[in-house]
Amino acid sequence: MRRRIDLFTVINVIILLAVVLVTLYPFVHMAAVSLSKDIFVMKNEVTWYPKGFTMDMYKIVLKDPRILQGYVNTIIYVVLGTLIALVVTALGAYSLAKKEMLFHRGFTLLIVITMFFSGGMIPTFLVVKSYGIMDTVWAMVLPGVVSTWNLLIMRTFFNDFPKELEESGRMDGLNDWGIFIRLVVPLSKAVFSTIGLFYAVALWNNFMLPLLYLRDPDLFPLQVILRNIVLAGQVNSGDVTSVGGDSTIVEESLKFATIMVSTVPILLVYPFLQKYFVKGVMIGAVKG
């Protein structure tokens, strides 16, 4: 039997398509402008597809040594920060999932409170400074090592972990560490991929922490360098003037190309984690 399409479904599809178009158009427009010749951009003829296809702006951006350094720094922060965050979050979530743990309710309450109240920017800055990690890699990794929301999602996932598997592990002589490493972690790829993607995206887009804790330009991540280029409208390359005569148009195309260079890599990660992402969110969801 054919499924009957009701009015609600039609309206829902139309609304969702409108949301998709509104969301994608700025991204498509930036890509089109960055790939178009400056004469068409100057005439404001570029909409959602490039005119006079050219890669000149991307060549200029990629020649800037700051971009390469920013990529290296950002990748280090993302990889190191995500690994540490997953380890700490998983250990905390697995512990909170054990209701027989001493002071279980108290620890859970204290953690939930941090979702609504925080120490603030200045106290956090003073803590980071007191530990002597200012202007280091650790200043980008440790302050945001645990997200309460991610911790609670992972705890909900571990709450549904089969108790029979843990009991069989204990019968085989495994202690708590053995059960967690040998049984829980291998069977939790979905939630690890989901939470890992959350942490990776947050670290990739991290903007405030480097402004607060970094002074050395060689440690700046890609987002700070992007901000500097967008505000200044120029790169450290001598080829800008050879692309076009109108500096404003060149700067606009240059800014969009820089944004695309910094955005596309993290977008390409999602398709490889999509199946784990959807499964992890559904499994870690609160069930009524």
Legacy VTK file of the C-alpha trace (Angstrom):
# vtk DataFile Version 3.0
C-alpha trace
ASCII
DATASET POLYDATA
POINTS 288 float
0.000 0.000 0.000
1.156 3.459 -0.859
1.718 5.772 2.038
-0.629 8.743 1.981
1.068 12.122 2.220
-0.874 14.446 4.506
-0.791 18.229 4.704
1.469 18.257 7.759
4.153 16.280 5.926
4.063 18.667 2.964
4.346 21.745 5.183
7.103 20.102 7.222
9.119 19.294 4.095
8.709 22.836 2.759
9.858 24.365 6.042
12.867 22.058 6.291
13.854 22.762 2.678
13.662 26.493 3.407
15.895 26.041 6.458
18.394 24.062 4.368
18.481 26.752 1.684
18.917 29.559 4.202
21.712 27.611 5.905
23.576 26.580 2.774
23.316 29.731 0.683
25.905 31.821 2.604
28.376 28.947 2.377
27.696 28.404 -1.341
27.936 32.154 -2.006
31.315 32.401 -0.267
32.596 29.453 -2.284
31.328 31.018 -5.517
32.902 34.410 -4.808
36.226 32.884 -3.792
36.342 30.909 -7.062
35.293 33.780 -9.342
37.405 36.313 -11.204
37.546 39.729 -9.592
35.821 41.467 -12.519
32.607 39.466 -11.952
32.760 40.043 -8.211
33.221 43.765 -8.848
30.070 43.794 -10.985
28.208 41.910 -8.241
27.274 39.172 -10.721
28.249 36.226 -8.519
25.372 34.535 -6.701
25.488 30.783 -6.088
27.922 29.600 -8.764
31.399 30.913 -9.736
31.934 33.030 -12.833
35.301 32.972 -14.541
36.491 30.035 -12.483
39.901 30.660 -10.906
41.910 29.281 -7.993
44.078 32.378 -7.620
42.719 33.338 -4.209
43.312 29.877 -2.793
46.868 29.909 -4.134
47.463 33.215 -2.364
45.927 32.018 0.899
47.833 28.738 0.940
51.113 30.560 0.282
50.686 32.536 3.497
52.974 30.883 6.105
50.551 31.860 8.863
47.868 29.584 7.380
50.158 26.537 7.428
51.305 27.300 10.961
47.695 27.795 12.044
46.722 24.443 10.541
49.533 22.658 12.363
48.660 24.313 15.684
44.940 23.628 15.279
45.466 19.976 14.384
47.687 19.545 17.455
45.086 21.166 19.697
42.219 19.156 18.187
43.938 15.755 18.304
45.499 16.179 21.742
42.474 17.910 23.247
39.981 15.390 21.880
41.979 12.411 23.148
42.365 13.862 26.637
38.728 14.984 26.752
37.462 11.547 25.700
39.555 9.785 28.326
38.500 12.086 31.153
34.848 12.231 30.066
34.591 8.460 29.622
36.119 7.744 33.043
33.856 10.279 34.729
30.740 9.112 32.892
31.389 5.437 33.632
31.882 6.233 37.312
28.668 8.278 37.491
26.783 5.450 35.779
27.455 3.277 38.848
24.679 4.138 41.282
26.349 2.107 43.975
29.312 4.519 43.945
29.828 6.412 47.206
28.360 9.957 47.092
26.866 9.232 43.677
24.028 11.742 44.059
26.299 14.431 45.466
28.825 14.200 42.648
26.067 14.180 40.038
24.440 17.262 41.557
27.725 19.160 41.671
28.400 18.361 38.025
24.894 19.347 36.891
25.168 22.693 38.723
28.116 23.634 36.499
25.725 23.635 33.510
23.963 26.667 34.973
26.660 28.379 37.037
30.345 28.796 36.244
33.297 30.461 37.912
33.477 33.136 35.237
36.156 34.333 32.876
38.403 36.130 35.356
38.569 33.323 37.972
39.245 30.802 35.199
41.989 33.022 33.814
43.587 33.294 37.266
43.465 29.514 37.693
45.130 28.920 34.330
47.765 31.541 35.132
48.437 30.050 38.576
49.205 26.670 37.005
51.849 28.269 34.782
50.420 27.019 31.502
49.858 30.421 29.909
51.221 30.635 26.366
51.531 26.851 26.060
49.675 24.073 24.280
48.074 23.030 27.579
46.290 26.384 27.885
44.338 25.413 24.774
43.599 21.861 25.901
43.050 21.655 29.654
40.526 24.470 30.435
37.836 22.835 28.291
38.770 19.217 28.871
35.299 18.231 30.134
31.891 19.327 28.904
29.083 18.645 31.359
26.608 18.038 28.535
28.887 15.487 26.859
29.551 13.850 30.225
25.836 13.380 30.888
25.209 11.989 27.396
27.977 9.442 27.852
26.751 8.583 31.345
23.277 7.861 29.944
24.879 5.554 27.394
26.800 3.674 30.088
23.623 3.372 32.173
22.214 1.109 29.462
25.332 -1.027 29.188
24.374 -4.697 29.830
25.106 -5.645 33.422
25.443 -9.274 32.389
28.603 -8.478 30.410
30.182 -6.805 33.423
29.247 -9.736 35.652
30.736 -12.206 33.184
33.904 -10.129 33.138
34.152 -10.278 36.913
33.687 -14.038 36.797
36.651 -14.183 34.428
38.777 -12.282 36.930
38.579 -8.737 35.550
38.588 -5.789 37.926
36.854 -2.445 37.232
39.718 -1.218 35.010
39.733 -4.463 33.054
35.976 -4.368 32.507
36.115 -0.764 31.331
39.080 -1.189 28.963
38.347 -4.685 27.598
34.545 -4.734 27.534
33.030 -1.260 27.767
35.344 0.723 25.475
35.289 -1.731 22.504
31.478 -1.811 22.602
31.094 1.967 22.866
32.479 3.104 19.507
29.241 4.921 18.649
29.188 7.189 21.687
32.956 7.742 21.569
32.673 8.859 17.925
29.762 11.152 18.727
31.318 12.821 21.756
34.700 12.932 20.021
33.141 14.829 17.114
31.564 17.296 19.537
34.923 17.957 21.198
36.816 18.119 17.889
34.446 20.693 16.394
34.583 22.810 19.558
38.389 22.748 19.571
38.603 23.447 15.842
36.361 26.518 16.225
37.996 27.598 19.481
38.408 31.353 19.417
38.154 32.752 22.935
40.774 30.604 24.669
43.681 31.637 22.409
42.724 35.300 22.810
42.832 34.870 26.590
45.781 32.552 27.109
48.120 32.900 24.112
50.541 35.740 23.413
52.972 34.030 21.046
51.764 34.363 17.397
53.479 31.055 16.578
50.948 29.292 18.834
47.835 30.906 17.352
45.266 28.430 15.968
43.714 28.790 12.551
40.617 30.644 13.776
42.627 33.502 15.277
44.722 33.785 12.134
41.521 33.776 10.091
40.160 36.596 12.213
43.347 38.629 11.749
43.286 38.122 7.981
39.593 38.985 7.685
40.038 42.164 9.720
43.207 43.216 7.932
42.064 42.060 4.485
45.522 40.941 3.466
47.897 38.010 3.601
51.660 37.722 3.799
52.045 37.098 0.095
53.284 39.348 -2.644
50.796 38.065 -5.212
47.707 39.971 -4.077
48.188 42.908 -6.410
48.623 40.639 -9.428
45.144 39.175 -9.090
43.107 42.279 -9.718
43.219 46.033 -9.671
40.405 46.694 -7.246
41.770 46.099 -3.744
38.324 45.958 -2.114
37.134 43.199 -4.403
40.376 41.293 -3.982
40.029 41.591 -0.218
36.447 40.292 -0.296
37.397 37.268 -2.383
40.450 36.779 -0.211
38.404 36.767 2.980
35.940 34.245 1.604
38.735 31.985 0.368
40.353 32.110 3.807
37.058 31.222 5.493
36.565 28.298 3.111
40.089 27.001 3.755
39.464 27.008 7.497
35.936 25.533 7.330
36.047 22.739 4.758
38.453 20.344 6.578
36.257 19.913 9.650
33.177 19.515 7.432
34.855 16.643 5.596
35.217 14.691 8.850
31.480 14.360 9.436
30.606 11.962 6.550
33.087 9.408 7.883
31.529 9.534 11.365
27.895 9.975 10.357
26.743 6.408 11.045
28.410 6.427 14.481
27.154 9.942 15.136
23.474 9.128 14.593
23.714 5.828 16.468
25.580 7.406 19.376
23.083 10.216 19.804
20.120 7.826 19.763
21.692 5.348 22.163
22.845 8.084 24.522
19.463 9.808 24.513
17.266 9.936 27.569
14.525 7.343 27.162
11.103 7.950 28.666
LINES 1 289
288 0 1 2 3 4 5 6 7 8 9 10 11 12 13 14 15 16 17 18 19 20 21 22 23 24 25 26 27 28 29 30 31 32 33 34 35 36 37 38 39 40 41 42 43 44 45 46 47 48 49 50 51 52 53 54 55 56 57 58 59 60 61 62 63 64 65 66 67 68 69 70 71 72 73 74 75 76 77 78 79 80 81 82 83 84 85 86 87 88 89 90 91 92 93 94 95 96 97 98 99 100 101 102 103 104 105 106 107 108 109 110 111 112 113 114 115 116 117 118 119 120 121 122 123 124 125 126 127 128 129 130 131 132 133 134 135 136 137 138 139 140 141 142 143 144 145 146 147 148 149 150 151 152 153 154 155 156 157 158 159 160 161 162 163 164 165 166 167 168 169 170 171 172 173 174 175 176 177 178 179 180 181 182 183 184 185 186 187 188 189 190 191 192 193 194 195 196 197 198 199 200 201 202 203 204 205 206 207 208 209 210 211 212 213 214 215 216 217 218 219 220 221 222 223 224 225 226 227 228 229 230 231 232 233 234 235 236 237 238 239 240 241 242 243 244 245 246 247 248 249 250 251 252 253 254 255 256 257 258 259 260 261 262 263 264 265 266 267 268 269 270 271 272 273 274 275 276 277 278 279 280 281 282 283 284 285 286 287
